[in-house]
Amino acid sequence: MNVGWIIAAVAPLATASVFAQDLPFGECRLGYWSSSRNLDHTQDIAQGLCFSNWKPSVSDSVSFGFSVQGHIANEYDTTGDKARLREGYADIGNDHWSLRLGRQIIAWGRADRINPTDYFSPRDFTLLVPEDDEQRRGIDAALAQYHLNDSNRLSLVIARFEPHKMPQGLLPAGIVRSAEPDDAEVAVKYDHIGNLFDWSVSYYDGYDRFSRYRLAQYVNDLPRIYADYESLSTWGFDTAAAAGSWTLRTELTHSTQERTQTGDEISITRAIVGVDHDFLDTANINVQWFSNHREHTSRIPIAIYQEGLDRLNSEFGFHDQGVTLRLSNRFLNEQLKIELAAILDTQNQSYVIRPRLTYALNDQIKITAGADAFSGIEQSYFGVRENNDLRFIEFTIVY
Protein backbone atom coordinates (compact mmCIF):
# COMPACT_ATOMS: atom_id res chain seq x y z
CA MET A 1 0.00 0.00 0.00
CA ASN A 2 1.43 3.39 -0.93
CA VAL A 3 1.63 6.42 1.34
CA GLY A 4 -1.29 8.13 -0.37
CA TRP A 5 -3.72 5.29 0.41
CA ILE A 6 -2.60 5.26 4.06
CA ILE A 7 -3.24 9.00 4.42
CA ALA A 8 -6.58 8.65 2.63
CA ALA A 9 -7.67 5.98 5.11
CA VAL A 10 -6.42 7.54 8.35
CA ALA A 11 -6.92 11.29 7.91
CA PRO A 12 -10.76 11.35 7.76
CA LEU A 13 -11.02 9.26 10.94
CA ALA A 14 -8.58 11.48 12.81
CA THR A 15 -10.04 14.83 11.83
CA ALA A 16 -13.62 14.39 10.61
CA SER A 17 -15.18 16.57 13.28
CA VAL A 18 -12.73 19.41 12.62
CA PHE A 19 -13.23 19.89 8.89
CA ALA A 20 -16.80 18.70 8.39
CA GLN A 21 -17.50 22.01 6.67
CA ASP A 22 -15.01 21.26 3.82
CA LEU A 23 -17.04 19.43 1.18
CA PRO A 24 -15.81 17.29 -1.74
CA PHE A 25 -15.97 18.77 -5.23
CA GLY A 26 -15.35 17.55 -8.77
CA GLU A 27 -17.24 16.44 -11.86
CA CYS A 28 -18.75 13.35 -13.47
CA ARG A 29 -19.08 12.71 -17.21
CA LEU A 30 -20.93 10.44 -19.58
CA GLY A 31 -19.41 10.31 -23.03
CA TYR A 32 -18.94 8.62 -26.37
CA TRP A 33 -15.49 8.27 -27.99
CA SER A 34 -15.13 6.95 -31.52
CA SER A 35 -11.71 5.37 -30.84
CA SER A 36 -9.33 4.47 -28.07
CA ARG A 37 -5.91 6.13 -27.67
CA ASN A 38 -4.05 2.83 -27.60
CA LEU A 39 -3.23 2.40 -31.34
CA ASP A 40 -5.28 -0.80 -31.33
CA HIS A 41 -8.30 -0.13 -33.64
CA THR A 42 -10.75 -0.27 -30.69
CA GLN A 43 -13.80 1.81 -31.61
CA ASP A 44 -17.14 3.05 -30.26
CA ILE A 45 -16.35 3.47 -26.58
CA ALA A 46 -19.00 4.53 -24.08
CA GLN A 47 -17.65 5.60 -20.71
CA GLY A 48 -18.44 7.26 -17.43
CA LEU A 49 -15.63 9.12 -15.71
CA CYS A 50 -15.57 10.95 -12.36
CA PHE A 51 -12.90 13.11 -10.75
CA SER A 52 -13.66 13.66 -7.05
CA ASN A 53 -11.56 15.98 -4.87
CA TRP A 54 -11.51 16.84 -1.18
CA LYS A 55 -9.19 19.38 0.45
CA PRO A 56 -10.03 19.57 4.17
CA SER A 57 -8.14 21.79 6.61
CA VAL A 58 -7.49 21.02 10.26
CA SER A 59 -5.96 24.43 10.98
CA ASP A 60 -4.07 27.22 9.24
CA SER A 61 -0.95 25.03 9.23
CA VAL A 62 -2.34 21.50 8.64
CA SER A 63 -4.43 20.33 5.69
CA PHE A 64 -5.04 17.27 3.53
CA GLY A 65 -5.70 16.69 -0.15
CA PHE A 66 -7.46 13.82 -1.88
CA SER A 67 -8.30 13.20 -5.53
CA VAL A 68 -9.86 10.00 -6.88
CA GLN A 69 -10.58 8.99 -10.47
CA GLY A 70 -13.37 6.48 -11.10
CA HIS A 71 -13.98 4.99 -14.54
CA ILE A 72 -16.65 2.80 -16.16
CA ALA A 73 -16.36 1.81 -19.83
CA ASN A 74 -17.28 -0.93 -22.28
CA GLU A 75 -13.53 -1.28 -23.05
CA TYR A 76 -11.30 -1.45 -19.96
CA ASP A 77 -8.02 -2.76 -21.35
CA THR A 78 -7.41 0.23 -23.61
CA THR A 79 -9.00 3.22 -21.84
CA GLY A 80 -7.24 3.67 -18.50
CA ASP A 81 -7.69 2.39 -14.96
CA LYS A 82 -11.08 1.58 -13.42
CA ALA A 83 -10.13 3.45 -10.25
CA ARG A 84 -7.08 5.42 -9.21
CA LEU A 85 -6.01 7.52 -6.26
CA ARG A 86 -4.52 10.54 -8.01
CA GLU A 87 -3.68 12.38 -4.80
CA GLY A 88 -3.67 11.57 -1.10
CA TYR A 89 -1.35 13.79 0.93
CA ALA A 90 -0.86 15.66 4.18
CA ASP A 91 0.35 19.27 4.10
CA ILE A 92 1.89 21.14 7.03
CA GLY A 93 3.64 24.49 7.14
CA ASN A 94 3.43 28.23 7.62
CA ASP A 95 4.30 31.39 5.67
CA HIS A 96 7.99 30.44 5.53
CA TRP A 97 8.06 26.68 4.90
CA SER A 98 5.83 23.75 3.97
CA LEU A 99 6.05 19.97 3.75
CA ARG A 100 3.69 17.90 1.63
CA LEU A 101 3.90 14.12 2.12
CA GLY A 102 2.03 11.44 0.19
CA ARG A 103 0.66 10.87 -3.29
CA GLN A 104 0.58 14.18 -5.14
CA ILE A 105 0.65 15.83 -8.55
CA ILE A 106 3.78 17.97 -8.93
CA ALA A 107 3.46 20.06 -12.11
CA TRP A 108 6.52 22.14 -13.05
CA GLY A 109 7.16 24.26 -16.13
CA ARG A 110 5.89 27.54 -17.58
CA ALA A 111 5.38 26.77 -21.28
CA ASP A 112 1.97 25.86 -22.71
CA ARG A 113 1.34 22.09 -22.36
CA ILE A 114 4.82 21.04 -23.54
CA ASN A 115 7.05 21.18 -20.45
CA PRO A 116 10.57 19.70 -20.52
CA THR A 117 11.05 20.71 -16.84
CA ASP A 118 7.94 18.79 -15.72
CA TYR A 119 9.98 15.97 -14.17
CA PHE A 120 7.40 14.45 -11.78
CA SER A 121 4.23 14.05 -13.86
CA PRO A 122 3.58 10.45 -14.88
CA ARG A 123 0.67 10.41 -17.31
CA ASP A 124 -1.86 7.93 -18.63
CA PHE A 125 -1.75 8.68 -22.36
CA THR A 126 -4.51 6.11 -23.01
CA LEU A 127 -7.09 7.88 -20.79
CA LEU A 128 -9.98 9.33 -22.80
CA VAL A 129 -10.19 12.92 -21.55
CA PRO A 130 -10.46 16.21 -23.49
CA GLU A 131 -7.62 18.00 -21.64
CA ASP A 132 -4.02 16.78 -21.48
CA ASP A 133 -3.60 17.85 -17.84
CA GLU A 134 -6.30 15.36 -16.83
CA GLN A 135 -3.97 12.54 -17.89
CA ARG A 136 -1.63 13.40 -14.99
CA ARG A 137 -1.25 10.81 -12.25
CA GLY A 138 0.02 11.44 -8.75
CA ILE A 139 3.36 10.20 -7.53
CA ASP A 140 4.43 9.13 -4.01
CA ALA A 141 6.69 11.96 -2.89
CA ALA A 142 7.85 14.36 -0.22
CA LEU A 143 7.80 18.00 -1.36
CA ALA A 144 9.54 20.52 0.91
CA GLN A 145 9.46 24.25 0.14
CA TYR A 146 11.18 27.14 1.89
CA HIS A 147 10.29 30.75 1.12
CA LEU A 148 13.44 32.84 1.36
CA ASN A 149 11.30 35.97 0.92
CA ASP A 150 8.20 37.07 -1.01
CA SER A 151 9.96 36.59 -4.37
CA ASN A 152 12.26 33.56 -3.93
CA ARG A 153 11.51 29.96 -3.05
CA LEU A 154 13.58 26.79 -2.76
CA SER A 155 11.95 23.39 -3.40
CA LEU A 156 13.18 19.84 -2.75
CA VAL A 157 11.41 16.71 -4.03
CA ILE A 158 12.16 13.10 -3.11
CA ALA A 159 9.89 10.70 -4.99
CA ARG A 160 9.25 7.07 -5.85
CA PHE A 161 9.50 6.34 -9.59
CA GLU A 162 6.33 5.76 -11.59
CA PRO A 163 6.28 5.42 -15.40
CA HIS A 164 3.97 6.84 -18.03
CA LYS A 165 1.22 4.58 -19.29
CA MET A 166 1.78 4.60 -23.04
CA PRO A 167 -0.21 3.58 -26.12
CA GLN A 168 1.29 0.26 -27.22
CA GLY A 169 -0.47 -0.93 -30.34
CA LEU A 170 0.80 -4.19 -31.78
CA LEU A 171 4.09 -4.91 -30.00
CA PRO A 172 6.97 -6.82 -31.60
CA ALA A 173 7.57 -10.36 -30.38
CA GLY A 174 10.34 -11.19 -27.94
CA ILE A 175 10.26 -8.16 -25.63
CA VAL A 176 12.14 -8.59 -22.36
CA ARG A 177 11.10 -5.95 -19.80
CA SER A 178 13.29 -4.82 -16.93
CA ALA A 179 11.77 -4.22 -13.52
CA GLU A 180 10.78 -0.67 -12.65
CA PRO A 181 13.51 1.20 -10.75
CA ASP A 182 13.17 1.34 -6.94
CA ASP A 183 15.78 4.05 -6.36
CA ALA A 184 14.50 7.41 -5.14
CA GLU A 185 14.23 10.30 -7.59
CA VAL A 186 15.44 13.70 -6.37
CA ALA A 187 15.04 17.24 -7.69
CA VAL A 188 15.79 20.73 -6.41
CA LYS A 189 14.41 23.98 -7.81
CA TYR A 190 15.03 27.65 -7.14
CA ASP A 191 12.07 29.88 -8.10
CA HIS A 192 11.98 33.63 -8.52
CA ILE A 193 8.57 35.30 -8.86
CA GLY A 194 8.61 38.98 -9.86
CA ASN A 195 6.06 41.54 -10.95
CA LEU A 196 6.79 41.11 -14.67
CA PHE A 197 9.44 38.37 -14.88
CA ASP A 198 9.45 34.88 -13.33
CA TRP A 199 12.18 32.28 -13.68
CA SER A 200 13.47 29.08 -12.13
CA VAL A 201 16.51 26.83 -12.34
CA SER A 202 16.26 23.14 -11.43
CA TYR A 203 18.19 19.88 -11.30
CA TYR A 204 16.67 16.40 -11.51
CA ASP A 205 18.28 13.02 -10.86
CA GLY A 206 16.04 10.05 -11.62
CA TYR A 207 14.70 8.04 -14.54
CA ASP A 208 13.05 8.58 -17.90
CA ARG A 209 9.32 7.83 -17.51
CA PHE A 210 9.19 6.57 -21.09
CA SER A 211 10.32 2.97 -21.42
CA ARG A 212 13.27 2.77 -23.84
CA TYR A 213 13.35 -0.11 -26.36
CA ARG A 214 16.55 -1.41 -27.89
CA LEU A 215 17.63 -4.42 -29.93
CA ALA A 216 20.14 -6.90 -28.50
CA GLN A 217 21.24 -10.48 -29.12
CA TYR A 218 21.07 -13.58 -26.99
CA VAL A 219 24.05 -15.95 -27.22
CA ASN A 220 22.17 -18.12 -29.72
CA ASP A 221 21.90 -15.07 -32.03
CA LEU A 222 18.12 -14.84 -31.74
CA PRO A 223 17.18 -11.15 -31.64
CA ARG A 224 15.46 -9.86 -28.52
CA ILE A 225 14.06 -6.43 -27.74
CA TYR A 226 14.84 -5.06 -24.28
CA ALA A 227 12.65 -2.46 -22.54
CA ASP A 228 14.34 -0.43 -19.79
CA TYR A 229 13.73 2.72 -17.78
CA GLU A 230 17.01 4.56 -18.19
CA SER A 231 18.64 6.81 -15.62
CA LEU A 232 18.43 10.52 -16.34
CA SER A 233 20.07 13.63 -14.93
CA THR A 234 18.75 17.00 -16.12
CA TRP A 235 19.45 20.68 -15.66
CA GLY A 236 16.44 22.88 -16.39
CA PHE A 237 15.66 26.56 -16.77
CA ASP A 238 12.33 28.29 -17.48
CA THR A 239 11.03 31.86 -17.68
CA ALA A 240 7.83 33.84 -18.09
CA ALA A 241 7.91 37.57 -18.91
CA ALA A 242 4.70 39.62 -19.07
CA ALA A 243 4.11 42.94 -20.85
CA GLY A 244 0.49 44.04 -20.91
CA SER A 245 -1.58 41.41 -22.73
CA TRP A 246 1.55 39.61 -24.01
CA THR A 247 3.53 36.86 -22.25
CA LEU A 248 6.79 35.29 -23.41
CA ARG A 249 7.53 31.79 -22.05
CA THR A 250 10.63 29.63 -22.40
CA GLU A 251 11.90 26.28 -21.15
CA LEU A 252 15.31 24.72 -21.68
CA THR A 253 16.71 21.41 -20.42
CA HIS A 254 19.95 19.53 -20.96
CA SER A 255 19.94 15.86 -19.98
CA THR A 256 22.38 12.99 -19.79
CA GLN A 257 20.63 9.65 -20.23
CA GLU A 258 22.45 6.39 -19.50
CA ARG A 259 21.42 3.18 -21.19
CA THR A 260 20.84 0.53 -18.55
CA GLN A 261 22.34 -2.49 -20.31
CA THR A 262 25.25 -0.98 -22.24
CA GLY A 263 26.29 2.04 -20.15
CA ASP A 264 26.23 4.29 -23.25
CA GLU A 265 25.32 7.91 -22.58
CA ILE A 266 23.04 10.09 -24.72
CA SER A 267 23.03 13.87 -24.48
CA ILE A 268 19.57 15.41 -24.98
CA THR A 269 18.73 19.11 -25.28
CA ARG A 270 15.11 20.28 -25.31
CA ALA A 271 13.96 23.86 -25.83
CA ILE A 272 10.63 25.62 -26.22
CA VAL A 273 9.94 29.32 -26.79
CA GLY A 274 6.42 30.68 -27.01
CA VAL A 275 4.29 33.78 -26.84
CA ASP A 276 0.64 34.18 -25.91
CA HIS A 277 -1.61 37.19 -26.33
CA ASP A 278 -5.03 38.09 -24.92
CA PHE A 279 -7.27 40.08 -27.27
CA LEU A 280 -10.93 41.01 -27.82
CA ASP A 281 -11.50 40.65 -24.05
CA THR A 282 -12.26 36.91 -24.29
CA ALA A 283 -9.80 35.53 -26.88
CA ASN A 284 -6.27 34.16 -26.54
CA ILE A 285 -3.64 32.96 -29.00
CA ASN A 286 -0.52 30.97 -28.11
CA VAL A 287 2.28 30.09 -30.57
CA GLN A 288 5.40 28.10 -29.63
CA TRP A 289 8.52 26.73 -31.28
CA PHE A 290 10.03 23.53 -29.88
CA SER A 291 13.23 21.58 -30.53
CA ASN A 292 14.65 18.26 -29.28
CA HIS A 293 18.22 17.29 -30.12
CA ARG A 294 19.74 13.90 -29.25
CA GLU A 295 23.37 12.86 -29.62
CA HIS A 296 23.30 9.10 -30.06
CA THR A 297 26.44 7.09 -29.36
CA SER A 298 25.15 4.00 -31.14
CA ARG A 299 22.34 2.96 -33.48
CA ILE A 300 20.17 -0.12 -33.75
CA PRO A 301 22.30 -2.76 -35.51
CA ILE A 302 19.63 -4.56 -37.55
CA ALA A 303 17.76 -2.27 -39.95
CA ILE A 304 14.66 -4.45 -40.29
CA TYR A 305 13.71 -3.62 -36.69
CA GLN A 306 14.23 0.12 -37.06
CA GLU A 307 10.65 1.12 -37.88
CA GLY A 308 9.08 -0.75 -34.95
CA LEU A 309 11.59 0.55 -32.42
CA ASP A 310 11.36 4.10 -33.73
CA ARG A 311 7.61 3.97 -33.10
CA LEU A 312 8.01 2.57 -29.58
CA ASN A 313 10.71 5.11 -28.70
CA SER A 314 8.95 8.01 -30.49
CA GLU A 315 12.27 8.91 -32.12
CA PHE A 316 12.68 9.24 -35.88
CA GLY A 317 16.04 10.98 -36.04
CA PHE A 318 18.58 12.88 -34.03
CA HIS A 319 16.60 16.11 -34.18
CA ASP A 320 12.91 17.07 -33.83
CA GLN A 321 11.47 20.53 -34.18
CA GLY A 322 8.14 22.16 -34.87
CA VAL A 323 5.52 24.67 -33.82
CA THR A 324 2.36 24.59 -31.71
CA LEU A 325 -0.75 26.74 -31.98
CA ARG A 326 -3.63 27.23 -29.58
CA LEU A 327 -6.43 29.69 -30.39
CA SER A 328 -9.49 30.09 -28.14
CA ASN A 329 -12.42 32.43 -27.68
CA ARG A 330 -15.59 32.65 -25.57
CA PHE A 331 -19.02 33.65 -26.84
CA LEU A 332 -22.59 34.09 -25.56
CA ASN A 333 -21.55 35.75 -22.31
CA GLU A 334 -18.79 33.12 -21.93
CA GLN A 335 -21.22 30.17 -22.05
CA LEU A 336 -19.62 28.89 -25.26
CA LYS A 337 -15.88 28.26 -25.58
CA ILE A 338 -14.27 27.27 -28.88
CA GLU A 339 -10.62 26.19 -29.05
CA LEU A 340 -8.38 25.03 -31.89
CA ALA A 341 -5.02 23.47 -31.02
CA ALA A 342 -2.44 22.07 -33.43
CA ILE A 343 1.11 20.74 -33.39
CA LEU A 344 3.23 20.64 -36.55
CA ASP A 345 6.34 18.46 -36.64
CA THR A 346 8.32 20.39 -39.27
CA GLN A 347 11.22 17.93 -39.25
CA ASN A 348 9.16 14.98 -40.51
CA GLN A 349 6.10 16.81 -41.91
CA SER A 350 3.48 15.36 -39.56
CA TYR A 351 0.81 17.09 -37.50
CA VAL A 352 -2.17 16.78 -35.16
CA ILE A 353 -5.22 19.09 -35.12
CA ARG A 354 -7.48 19.17 -32.05
CA PRO A 355 -10.68 21.28 -32.13
CA ARG A 356 -12.74 21.58 -28.91
CA LEU A 357 -16.15 23.10 -28.18
CA THR A 358 -17.67 23.50 -24.71
CA TYR A 359 -21.16 24.84 -23.99
CA ALA A 360 -22.20 25.51 -20.38
CA LEU A 361 -25.96 25.20 -19.82
CA ASN A 362 -25.35 26.61 -16.32
CA ASP A 363 -22.68 26.51 -13.61
CA GLN A 364 -23.22 22.76 -13.02
CA ILE A 365 -23.92 21.30 -16.46
CA LYS A 366 -21.85 21.49 -19.65
CA ILE A 367 -21.42 19.66 -22.95
CA THR A 368 -18.02 19.16 -24.58
CA ALA A 369 -17.30 17.90 -28.10
CA GLY A 370 -14.09 17.61 -30.07
CA ALA A 371 -11.78 15.59 -32.28
CA ASP A 372 -8.13 14.55 -32.65
CA ALA A 373 -6.84 14.24 -36.24
CA PHE A 374 -3.32 12.91 -36.87
CA SER A 375 -1.52 12.92 -40.21
CA GLY A 376 1.96 12.31 -41.61
CA ILE A 377 4.23 9.73 -43.18
CA GLU A 378 4.43 6.37 -41.43
CA GLN A 379 7.87 7.10 -39.97
CA SER A 380 6.93 10.33 -38.19
CA TYR A 381 5.83 11.33 -34.69
CA PHE A 382 2.17 11.95 -35.56
CA GLY A 383 1.99 9.69 -38.61
CA VAL A 384 2.35 6.56 -36.46
CA ARG A 385 -0.58 7.76 -34.33
CA GLU A 386 -3.19 7.88 -37.08
CA ASN A 387 -5.00 4.94 -35.46
CA ASN A 388 -5.76 7.34 -32.59
CA ASP A 389 -7.90 9.62 -34.79
CA LEU A 390 -11.13 10.14 -32.85
CA ARG A 391 -14.24 12.19 -32.21
CA PHE A 392 -16.00 12.53 -28.88
CA ILE A 393 -18.90 14.13 -27.02
CA GLU A 394 -19.30 14.34 -23.24
CA PHE A 395 -22.06 15.43 -20.87
CA THR A 396 -20.62 16.77 -17.59
CA ILE A 397 -22.13 17.52 -14.19
CA VAL A 398 -19.98 19.67 -11.87
CA TYR A 399 -20.48 19.48 -8.10
C-alpha positions in Angstrom: 0.0 0.0 0.0 1.4 3.4 -0.9 1.6 6.4 1.3 -1.3 8.1 -0.4 -3.7 5.3 0.4 -2.6 5.3 4.1 -3.2 9.0 4.4 -6.6 8.6 2.6 -7.7 6.0 5.1 -6.4 7.5 8.3 -6.9 11.3 7.9 -10.8 11.3 7.8 -11.0 9.3 10.9 -8.6 11.5 12.8 -10.0 14.8 11.8 -13.6 14.4 10.6 -15.2 16.6 13.3 -12.7 19.4 12.6 -13.2 19.9 8.9 -16.8 18.7 8.4 -17.5 22.0 6.7 -15.0 21.3 3.8 -17.0 19.4 1.2 -15.8 17.3 -1.7 -16.0 18.8 -5.2 -15.3 17.6 -8.8 -17.2 16.4 -11.9 -18.7 13.4 -13.5 -19.1 12.7 -17.2 -20.9 10.4 -19.6 -19.4 10.3 -23.0 -18.9 8.6 -26.4 -15.5 8.3 -28.0 -15.1 6.9 -31.5 -11.7 5.4 -30.8 -9.3 4.5 -28.1 -5.9 6.1 -27.7 -4.1 2.8 -27.6 -3.2 2.4 -31.3 -5.3 -0.8 -31.3 -8.3 -0.1 -33.6 -10.7 -0.3 -30.7 -13.8 1.8 -31.6 -17.1 3.1 -30.3 -16.4 3.5 -26.6 -19.0 4.5 -24.1 -17.6 5.6 -20.7 -18.4 7.3 -17.4 -15.6 9.1 -15.7 -15.6 11.0 -12.4 -12.9 13.1 -10.7 -13.7 13.7 -7.1 -11.6 16.0 -4.9 -11.5 16.8 -1.2 -9.2 19.4 0.5 -10.0 19.6 4.2 -8.1 21.8 6.6 -7.5 21.0 10.3 -6.0 24.4 11.0 -4.1 27.2 9.2 -0.9 25.0 9.2 -2.3 21.5 8.6 -4.4 20.3 5.7 -5.0 17.3 3.5 -5.7 16.7 -0.1 -7.5 13.8 -1.9 -8.3 13.2 -5.5 -9.9 10.0 -6.9 -10.6 9.0 -10.5 -13.4 6.5 -11.1 -14.0 5.0 -14.5 -16.7 2.8 -16.2 -16.4 1.8 -19.8 -17.3 -0.9 -22.3 -13.5 -1.3 -23.1 -11.3 -1.4 -20.0 -8.0 -2.8 -21.3 -7.4 0.2 -23.6 -9.0 3.2 -21.8 -7.2 3.7 -18.5 -7.7 2.4 -15.0 -11.1 1.6 -13.4 -10.1 3.5 -10.2 -7.1 5.4 -9.2 -6.0 7.5 -6.3 -4.5 10.5 -8.0 -3.7 12.4 -4.8 -3.7 11.6 -1.1 -1.4 13.8 0.9 -0.9 15.7 4.2 0.3 19.3 4.1 1.9 21.1 7.0 3.6 24.5 7.1 3.4 28.2 7.6 4.3 31.4 5.7 8.0 30.4 5.5 8.1 26.7 4.9 5.8 23.8 4.0 6.1 20.0 3.8 3.7 17.9 1.6 3.9 14.1 2.1 2.0 11.4 0.2 0.7 10.9 -3.3 0.6 14.2 -5.1 0.6 15.8 -8.6 3.8 18.0 -8.9 3.5 20.1 -12.1 6.5 22.1 -13.1 7.2 24.3 -16.1 5.9 27.5 -17.6 5.4 26.8 -21.3 2.0 25.9 -22.7 1.3 22.1 -22.4 4.8 21.0 -23.5 7.1 21.2 -20.5 10.6 19.7 -20.5 11.0 20.7 -16.8 7.9 18.8 -15.7 10.0 16.0 -14.2 7.4 14.5 -11.8 4.2 14.0 -13.9 3.6 10.5 -14.9 0.7 10.4 -17.3 -1.9 7.9 -18.6 -1.8 8.7 -22.4 -4.5 6.1 -23.0 -7.1 7.9 -20.8 -10.0 9.3 -22.8 -10.2 12.9 -21.6 -10.5 16.2 -23.5 -7.6 18.0 -21.6 -4.0 16.8 -21.5 -3.6 17.9 -17.8 -6.3 15.4 -16.8 -4.0 12.5 -17.9 -1.6 13.4 -15.0 -1.3 10.8 -12.2 0.0 11.4 -8.8 3.4 10.2 -7.5 4.4 9.1 -4.0 6.7 12.0 -2.9 7.9 14.4 -0.2 7.8 18.0 -1.4 9.5 20.5 0.9 9.5 24.2 0.1 11.2 27.1 1.9 10.3 30.7 1.1 13.4 32.8 1.4 11.3 36.0 0.9 8.2 37.1 -1.0 10.0 36.6 -4.4 12.3 33.6 -3.9 11.5 30.0 -3.1 13.6 26.8 -2.8 11.9 23.4 -3.4 13.2 19.8 -2.8 11.4 16.7 -4.0 12.2 13.1 -3.1 9.9 10.7 -5.0 9.2 7.1 -5.8 9.5 6.3 -9.6 6.3 5.8 -11.6 6.3 5.4 -15.4 4.0 6.8 -18.0 1.2 4.6 -19.3 1.8 4.6 -23.0 -0.2 3.6 -26.1 1.3 0.3 -27.2 -0.5 -0.9 -30.3 0.8 -4.2 -31.8 4.1 -4.9 -30.0 7.0 -6.8 -31.6 7.6 -10.4 -30.4 10.3 -11.2 -27.9 10.3 -8.2 -25.6 12.1 -8.6 -22.4 11.1 -6.0 -19.8 13.3 -4.8 -16.9 11.8 -4.2 -13.5 10.8 -0.7 -12.7 13.5 1.2 -10.7 13.2 1.3 -6.9 15.8 4.1 -6.4 14.5 7.4 -5.1 14.2 10.3 -7.6 15.4 13.7 -6.4 15.0 17.2 -7.7 15.8 20.7 -6.4 14.4 24.0 -7.8 15.0 27.7 -7.1 12.1 29.9 -8.1 12.0 33.6 -8.5 8.6 35.3 -8.9 8.6 39.0 -9.9 6.1 41.5 -11.0 6.8 41.1 -14.7 9.4 38.4 -14.9 9.5 34.9 -13.3 12.2 32.3 -13.7 13.5 29.1 -12.1 16.5 26.8 -12.3 16.3 23.1 -11.4 18.2 19.9 -11.3 16.7 16.4 -11.5 18.3 13.0 -10.9 16.0 10.1 -11.6 14.7 8.0 -14.5 13.1 8.6 -17.9 9.3 7.8 -17.5 9.2 6.6 -21.1 10.3 3.0 -21.4 13.3 2.8 -23.8 13.3 -0.1 -26.4 16.5 -1.4 -27.9 17.6 -4.4 -29.9 20.1 -6.9 -28.5 21.2 -10.5 -29.1 21.1 -13.6 -27.0 24.1 -16.0 -27.2 22.2 -18.1 -29.7 21.9 -15.1 -32.0 18.1 -14.8 -31.7 17.2 -11.1 -31.6 15.5 -9.9 -28.5 14.1 -6.4 -27.7 14.8 -5.1 -24.3 12.7 -2.5 -22.5 14.3 -0.4 -19.8 13.7 2.7 -17.8 17.0 4.6 -18.2 18.6 6.8 -15.6 18.4 10.5 -16.3 20.1 13.6 -14.9 18.7 17.0 -16.1 19.5 20.7 -15.7 16.4 22.9 -16.4 15.7 26.6 -16.8 12.3 28.3 -17.5 11.0 31.9 -17.7 7.8 33.8 -18.1 7.9 37.6 -18.9 4.7 39.6 -19.1 4.1 42.9 -20.8 0.5 44.0 -20.9 -1.6 41.4 -22.7 1.5 39.6 -24.0 3.5 36.9 -22.3 6.8 35.3 -23.4 7.5 31.8 -22.1 10.6 29.6 -22.4 11.9 26.3 -21.1 15.3 24.7 -21.7 16.7 21.4 -20.4 20.0 19.5 -21.0 19.9 15.9 -20.0 22.4 13.0 -19.8 20.6 9.6 -20.2 22.5 6.4 -19.5 21.4 3.2 -21.2 20.8 0.5 -18.6 22.3 -2.5 -20.3 25.3 -1.0 -22.2 26.3 2.0 -20.2 26.2 4.3 -23.2 25.3 7.9 -22.6 23.0 10.1 -24.7 23.0 13.9 -24.5 19.6 15.4 -25.0 18.7 19.1 -25.3 15.1 20.3 -25.3 14.0 23.9 -25.8 10.6 25.6 -26.2 9.9 29.3 -26.8 6.4 30.7 -27.0 4.3 33.8 -26.8 0.6 34.2 -25.9 -1.6 37.2 -26.3 -5.0 38.1 -24.9 -7.3 40.1 -27.3 -10.9 41.0 -27.8 -11.5 40.7 -24.0 -12.3 36.9 -24.3 -9.8 35.5 -26.9 -6.3 34.2 -26.5 -3.6 33.0 -29.0 -0.5 31.0 -28.1 2.3 30.1 -30.6 5.4 28.1 -29.6 8.5 26.7 -31.3 10.0 23.5 -29.9 13.2 21.6 -30.5 14.7 18.3 -29.3 18.2 17.3 -30.1 19.7 13.9 -29.3 23.4 12.9 -29.6 23.3 9.1 -30.1 26.4 7.1 -29.4 25.1 4.0 -31.1 22.3 3.0 -33.5 20.2 -0.1 -33.8 22.3 -2.8 -35.5 19.6 -4.6 -37.5 17.8 -2.3 -39.9 14.7 -4.5 -40.3 13.7 -3.6 -36.7 14.2 0.1 -37.1 10.6 1.1 -37.9 9.1 -0.7 -34.9 11.6 0.6 -32.4 11.4 4.1 -33.7 7.6 4.0 -33.1 8.0 2.6 -29.6 10.7 5.1 -28.7 9.0 8.0 -30.5 12.3 8.9 -32.1 12.7 9.2 -35.9 16.0 11.0 -36.0 18.6 12.9 -34.0 16.6 16.1 -34.2 12.9 17.1 -33.8 11.5 20.5 -34.2 8.1 22.2 -34.9 5.5 24.7 -33.8 2.4 24.6 -31.7 -0.8 26.7 -32.0 -3.6 27.2 -29.6 -6.4 29.7 -30.4 -9.5 30.1 -28.1 -12.4 32.4 -27.7 -15.6 32.6 -25.6 -19.0 33.7 -26.8 -22.6 34.1 -25.6 -21.5 35.8 -22.3 -18.8 33.1 -21.9 -21.2 30.2 -22.0 -19.6 28.9 -25.3 -15.9 28.3 -25.6 -14.3 27.3 -28.9 -10.6 26.2 -29.1 -8.4 25.0 -31.9 -5.0 23.5 -31.0 -2.4 22.1 -33.4 1.1 20.7 -33.4 3.2 20.6 -36.6 6.3 18.5 -36.6 8.3 20.4 -39.3 11.2 17.9 -39.2 9.2 15.0 -40.5 6.1 16.8 -41.9 3.5 15.4 -39.6 0.8 17.1 -37.5 -2.2 16.8 -35.2 -5.2 19.1 -35.1 -7.5 19.2 -32.1 -10.7 21.3 -32.1 -12.7 21.6 -28.9 -16.2 23.1 -28.2 -17.7 23.5 -24.7 -21.2 24.8 -24.0 -22.2 25.5 -20.4 -26.0 25.2 -19.8 -25.4 26.6 -16.3 -22.7 26.5 -13.6 -23.2 22.8 -13.0 -23.9 21.3 -16.5 -21.9 21.5 -19.6 -21.4 19.7 -22.9 -18.0 19.2 -24.6 -17.3 17.9 -28.1 -14.1 17.6 -30.1 -11.8 15.6 -32.3 -8.1 14.6 -32.6 -6.8 14.2 -36.2 -3.3 12.9 -36.9 -1.5 12.9 -40.2 2.0 12.3 -41.6 4.2 9.7 -43.2 4.4 6.4 -41.4 7.9 7.1 -40.0 6.9 10.3 -38.2 5.8 11.3 -34.7 2.2 12.0 -35.6 2.0 9.7 -38.6 2.4 6.6 -36.5 -0.6 7.8 -34.3 -3.2 7.9 -37.1 -5.0 4.9 -35.5 -5.8 7.3 -32.6 -7.9 9.6 -34.8 -11.1 10.1 -32.8 -14.2 12.2 -32.2 -16.0 12.5 -28.9 -18.9 14.1 -27.0 -19.3 14.3 -23.2 -22.1 15.4 -20.9 -20.6 16.8 -17.6 -22.1 17.5 -14.2 -20.0 19.7 -11.9 -20.5 19.5 -8.1 
